[in-house]
């Protein structure tokens, strides 16, 4: 009940809740969505947005319950089906997630997000070729969004199809010059192709904006080692290890580029060899 015993208007509550979503305040938004749903239990937009907010704060089981309520209201709601799949994947229910991505695609064959999520899932299951087919479908449906194109490049890189991966990231960089994920991955593929000087140009450009990014620092260290600029490489490797010791040590121990440094005392001390 509002002031003087009047009910708060659901439309006003939705407006305020969406404002909270925009401000990245999902908990406050959920509280307002609950007020809407108390008055209108089958409000589809409130159910959807509440589920999305619950996913955002990692309350995945609660999100699943919320999406199920929406699916009861509208069994063909592709967004609800897709986001239920996301919540299931986050809880480790991979098979269930795949089924719900398929249900979302069945409900709306033009819903690119479901294809993207299924492609990511297939990649994680090591079904890379199938993942590429599904990601291509997502790209064809929504060519303006870079996420599927970037992920396609990552999968191509895993398959050692580095020229194709580089072309993929280069195309994204042309369309979206401010997309740092694509720009970084372009540098990674240049390095994989042995073009380390060009890779360094990419990493240096990123580090101007994100000085301490550990992934970029490590990638730069790796390319410097490939160019036999060992003192610079070791200095950056030290910096990366100080930020993320367990991960960076594991990567560096397995990295063939660092093989020549295995007898170097500083390298051995950094990696605790």
C-alpha positions, 0 to 999 in steps of 0.5 A: 500500500502506498501513501494514504492507503493507495496502491502503487501503480504497476506502470510507475513501479516498472518504470522505477525498476527499469531505472534501477536496472539501468543504474546496475542496481539489480537487488533494488530492481528485484524488490520493485518487480516483486511489488508489481508481481504482487498486483499482477502475477502474470506480468510478463515483462516483470517476470522476465526482468526479475529473472534477468536481475536474479541471474545477474546477482547469481541467484540462479535457482531463484531465476529458474523459478521466475522464468518457469512462472513466465513460461507457464504464462507463455510457453513460447517466450524465447527470452525466458527459455534462453535465459533459463538455459543460461541459469542452468548452465551456471548451475552446471546443468549443461544438458538441461541448458542445451535443451532450453537453448533448443526450445528457445530456437524452436520458439523463435528461429530468429532469436540470435542469442539462443544460437550464440549461447548454444555455440558457446556451450558446444565449444565448452563440450569440445564440439568445436565444429558444431559450435562454429556452425551454430555461431555462423547461424547467430552471425547471419541472424544478427550480423551487427552484434560482435559477440558471436563473431568474436567467439567464432574467432576464439573457436577457430584459434582453438582449432589452430585455424589461426589465419581464419581466426585473425581474419575474423578478429580483423573484420570485427576490429574494422566494424568496431574499432573500440572493441578491445576484446577483438583487438586483444584476440587479434594480437593473440592470433598475430602471435600464434602466426609468429608475427610478434612485432605486430602483436606487440603493437596491438598489446602496447596500444591496449596497455595505454588504456589498461596498464595492468591488464594481466592477460595483456601483460602476459601476452606481451611477455610471451611475444618479447620472449619469442623475439629473444628480448628476455630481460623485458619479457621477464620483467613483464612476466614478474608483473603478471605473476604478482597479479595472478600467480597460480594462473600465470605460473601454470600458463608459463610452465606449459608455454613452448616460447619460454622453453629457452628460459627454463635454465634462467635463474630468474625465470625458475624463481618466478615459476618456482621450478 
